[in-house]
Amino acid sequence: GASRAGRRIRQARRTRRRALVGRMSATVVGSQDGVDLRFVQLDATRDRQRLSEERLERALEEASRDVKQLQAVNRRNVDVAEQELLELTENLQLSLRARRSWEDRVRRADTEIAALTAALQRGAPQHEEDDDISHDA
């Protein structure tokens, strides 16, 4: 009778305590000198901390994935930028060579114009062919 009822009460208390801990409740469960209350509070605190740590771990994993993705995008951007820089450098070199070539042609043309102008002012033949023709006459 009485011992059976006492076991049922203790079992009911354990069942209620487990249910309350599972829900992270800090409700008093038949407190004996505050031991049960402290047990429930500690379990609830531990469970909250575990959940918090799990959330932080998931957030850290997500942040790590994001960082890896950003690093991959950054590497691709750097590769593209380096390729564009190489192409721009090659184009600049080609442009500079073409410019020097045109500047050389302009200098030669200026020199030839100056020589022809001077020859005209002296009355000399303008071309070697003119010179050859005048001797044949």
C-alpha positions as CSV (number, residue, x, y, z in Angstrom):
1,G,0.0,0.0,0.0
2,A,2.0,2.9,1.4
3,S,5.4,1.9,-0.2
4,R,3.7,1.2,-3.5
5,A,2.1,4.7,-3.4
6,G,5.5,6.2,-2.5
7,R,7.2,4.5,-5.5
8,R,4.4,5.8,-7.8
9,I,4.9,9.3,-6.4
10,R,8.7,9.1,-6.9
11,Q,8.2,7.7,-10.4
12,A,5.7,10.4,-11.2
13,R,8.1,13.0,-10.0
14,R,11.0,11.6,-12.1
15,T,8.7,11.5,-15.2
16,R,7.6,15.1,-14.6
17,R,11.2,16.2,-14.0
18,R,12.3,14.6,-17.3
19,A,9.4,16.3,-19.1
20,L,10.2,19.6,-17.6
21,V,14.0,19.3,-18.4
22,G,13.1,18.3,-22.0
23,R,11.2,21.6,-22.3
24,M,13.9,23.5,-20.6
25,S,11.6,24.5,-17.8
26,A,12.8,25.7,-14.4
27,T,9.6,24.9,-12.6
28,V,9.8,23.3,-9.2
29,V,9.2,19.6,-9.3
30,G,8.3,18.5,-5.8
31,S,11.3,20.2,-4.3
32,Q,13.2,18.6,-1.4
33,D,15.3,21.3,0.1
34,G,15.6,23.0,-3.4
35,V,17.7,20.1,-4.8
36,D,15.2,19.2,-7.5
37,L,14.8,22.9,-8.4
38,R,18.5,23.3,-8.8
39,F,18.7,20.1,-10.8
40,V,16.1,21.4,-13.2
41,Q,17.7,24.8,-13.4
42,L,21.1,23.3,-14.2
43,D,19.7,21.0,-16.8
44,A,17.8,23.8,-18.4
45,T,20.9,26.0,-18.4
46,R,23.0,23.2,-19.9
47,D,20.4,22.5,-22.6
48,R,20.2,26.3,-23.5
49,Q,24.0,26.4,-23.7
50,R,24.1,23.3,-25.8
51,L,21.5,24.7,-28.2
52,S,23.3,28.0,-28.3
53,E,26.6,26.2,-29.1
54,E,24.9,24.3,-31.8
55,R,23.5,27.5,-33.3
56,L,26.9,29.1,-33.1
57,E,28.5,26.0,-34.7
58,R,26.0,26.1,-37.6
59,A,26.5,29.9,-38.0
60,L,30.3,29.3,-38.0
61,E,30.0,26.6,-40.6
62,E,27.8,28.8,-42.8
63,A,30.2,31.7,-42.4
64,S,33.1,29.4,-43.3
65,R,31.2,28.3,-46.5
66,D,30.6,31.9,-47.3
67,V,34.3,32.8,-46.8
68,K,35.3,29.9,-49.1
69,Q,32.8,31.0,-51.7
70,L,34.1,34.6,-51.5
71,Q,37.7,33.3,-51.8
72,A,36.8,31.3,-54.9
73,V,35.1,34.3,-56.5
74,N,38.1,36.5,-55.5
75,R,40.5,34.1,-57.1
76,R,38.5,34.0,-60.3
77,N,38.3,37.8,-60.3
78,V,42.1,38.0,-59.8
79,D,42.7,35.6,-62.6
80,V,40.4,37.6,-64.9
81,A,42.1,40.9,-63.9
82,E,45.6,39.5,-64.5
83,Q,44.5,38.2,-67.9
84,E,43.1,41.6,-68.8
85,L,46.2,43.3,-67.5
86,L,48.3,41.1,-69.7
87,E,46.2,41.9,-72.8
88,L,46.3,45.6,-72.0
89,T,50.1,45.4,-71.7
90,E,50.4,43.6,-75.0
91,N,48.1,46.1,-76.7
92,L,50.0,49.0,-75.2
93,Q,53.3,47.5,-76.5
94,L,51.8,47.1,-80.0
95,S,50.5,50.7,-79.9
96,L,53.9,52.1,-78.8
97,R,55.7,50.1,-81.6
98,A,53.2,51.4,-84.1
99,R,53.6,55.0,-82.9
100,R,57.4,54.8,-83.1
101,S,57.1,53.4,-86.6
102,W,54.8,56.3,-87.6
103,E,57.1,58.8,-85.9
104,D,60.0,57.4,-87.9
105,R,58.1,57.6,-91.1
106,V,57.1,61.2,-90.4
107,R,60.8,62.1,-89.6
108,R,61.9,60.5,-92.9
109,A,59.1,62.2,-94.8
110,D,60.1,65.6,-93.1
111,T,63.7,65.0,-94.0
112,E,62.8,64.2,-97.6
113,I,60.5,67.2,-97.9
114,A,63.2,69.4,-96.5
115,A,65.8,68.0,-99.0
116,L,63.3,68.4,-101.9
117,T,62.5,72.0,-100.8
118,A,66.2,72.9,-100.6
119,A,66.8,71.3,-104.0
120,L,64.0,73.3,-105.6
121,Q,65.3,76.5,-104.1
122,R,68.7,75.8,-105.6
123,G,67.2,74.8,-108.9
124,A,68.7,71.4,-108.7
125,P,66.9,68.3,-110.0
126,Q,64.3,66.9,-107.7
127,H,65.0,63.2,-108.3
128,E,67.9,61.1,-109.5
129,E,65.7,60.1,-112.5
130,D,65.4,63.8,-113.4
131,D,69.2,64.0,-113.1
132,D,69.6,61.1,-115.5
133,I,67.1,62.5,-118.0
134,S,68.8,65.9,-118.1
135,H,72.1,64.2,-119.0
136,D,70.5,62.3,-121.8
137,A,69.2,65.4,-123.6
